[in-house]
Amino acid sequence: MNRKLIRPTLSEVQDQMGNRAPRKKPTPPEQTNAENFYYIKQMQARTPMVVVLDQGEQVRGVIEWYDKDCIKVHRANEPNLLIMKTCIRYMYKQAEGKNGGDGDFSGSVDNN
């Protein structure tokens, strides 16, 4: 008895596997615009902010405008400051206080 072995071709197997293979999620976008949304929200509400710099110094004021590299902080009784984002450790709303709120510094800036 001669039996003939029947094998599918490689292209047939790939076609069958292609239909069953789960699809990969698309890669997330490079920029989420969350930082822009946060700055715009604080600027429109004129929220008093505390910006903590790398050396621990605190700057209090309202964010007047921002761009890719820096923010401008408007201060009532002191000169306005243009602060480079690379010098900012984190920032928070003045009303929350350093240990107030839930401890989430949602306005922190990532220097990467």
PLY file of the C-alpha trace (Angstrom):
ply
format ascii 1.0
element vertex 112
property float x
property float y
property float z
element edge 111
property int vertex1
property int vertex2
end_header
0.00 0.00 0.00
1.40 3.28 -1.01
-0.04 6.16 0.83
0.43 9.59 -0.50
1.03 12.27 2.13
-0.97 15.41 1.48
0.55 18.58 2.90
-0.72 22.10 2.51
1.62 24.54 0.87
3.30 27.24 2.91
1.12 29.96 1.39
-2.03 28.04 2.40
-0.82 27.80 6.00
0.04 31.51 6.09
-3.40 32.39 4.73
-5.07 30.31 7.45
-2.85 31.74 10.21
-3.31 35.29 8.95
-7.03 35.09 9.58
-6.58 33.82 13.13
-3.69 35.99 14.27
-4.72 38.74 16.69
-4.14 42.25 15.44
-1.61 44.34 17.26
-2.64 47.61 18.84
-1.32 50.66 17.03
1.58 52.39 18.74
0.53 55.34 20.89
1.08 58.81 19.47
4.41 60.48 20.16
2.70 63.49 21.72
-0.57 63.38 23.65
-1.01 67.17 24.01
-1.77 66.66 27.72
0.83 69.27 28.68
-0.71 71.82 26.30
-4.19 71.09 27.64
-3.00 71.55 31.24
-1.28 74.89 30.54
-4.26 76.26 28.60
-6.67 75.23 31.35
-4.57 76.95 34.05
-4.05 80.06 31.91
-7.76 80.48 31.15
-8.74 80.00 34.80
-5.85 82.25 35.93
-5.03 79.63 38.55
-2.37 80.66 41.08
0.46 78.16 40.66
3.62 77.23 42.56
6.55 76.30 40.32
9.33 74.44 42.13
12.69 74.81 40.43
15.57 72.31 40.38
17.34 74.03 43.29
14.15 73.92 45.43
13.27 77.60 44.94
9.52 78.26 44.64
7.99 80.74 42.23
4.38 81.73 42.82
2.21 83.30 40.17
-0.13 82.76 37.24
1.02 81.17 34.00
0.65 83.89 31.38
1.89 81.95 28.32
4.04 78.99 27.37
5.89 77.51 24.43
7.94 74.40 23.73
10.86 75.42 25.97
9.60 77.85 28.62
6.69 79.35 30.55
6.05 82.95 31.58
4.84 83.39 35.16
3.00 86.62 36.01
3.59 87.72 39.61
1.51 90.45 41.28
4.09 92.40 43.33
7.28 91.12 41.72
8.72 91.06 38.21
7.33 88.50 35.78
9.61 85.54 35.09
10.41 83.54 32.00
11.29 80.04 33.26
12.94 77.38 31.13
11.06 74.08 31.40
14.34 72.22 31.91
14.76 74.12 35.21
11.33 73.09 36.56
11.24 70.16 38.96
7.41 70.19 39.28
4.48 72.54 39.70
1.15 72.49 41.49
-1.88 74.65 42.13
-1.23 77.04 45.01
-4.63 76.23 46.58
-3.65 72.54 46.90
-0.57 73.31 48.97
2.53 71.13 48.86
0.94 68.27 50.82
-2.68 69.16 50.12
-5.11 67.48 47.81
-4.45 63.85 46.98
-0.70 64.31 46.59
-0.93 64.05 42.83
1.18 66.70 41.15
-0.74 66.46 37.91
1.00 69.53 36.59
4.48 68.13 36.81
6.71 68.64 33.82
8.66 65.76 32.35
12.04 66.97 31.15
12.55 64.03 28.79
0 1
1 2
2 3
3 4
4 5
5 6
6 7
7 8
8 9
9 10
10 11
11 12
12 13
13 14
14 15
15 16
16 17
17 18
18 19
19 20
20 21
21 22
22 23
23 24
24 25
25 26
26 27
27 28
28 29
29 30
30 31
31 32
32 33
33 34
34 35
35 36
36 37
37 38
38 39
39 40
40 41
41 42
42 43
43 44
44 45
45 46
46 47
47 48
48 49
49 50
50 51
51 52
52 53
53 54
54 55
55 56
56 57
57 58
58 59
59 60
60 61
61 62
62 63
63 64
64 65
65 66
66 67
67 68
68 69
69 70
70 71
71 72
72 73
73 74
74 75
75 76
76 77
77 78
78 79
79 80
80 81
81 82
82 83
83 84
84 85
85 86
86 87
87 88
88 89
89 90
90 91
91 92
92 93
93 94
94 95
95 96
96 97
97 98
98 99
99 100
100 101
101 102
102 103
103 104
104 105
105 106
106 107
107 108
108 109
109 110
110 111
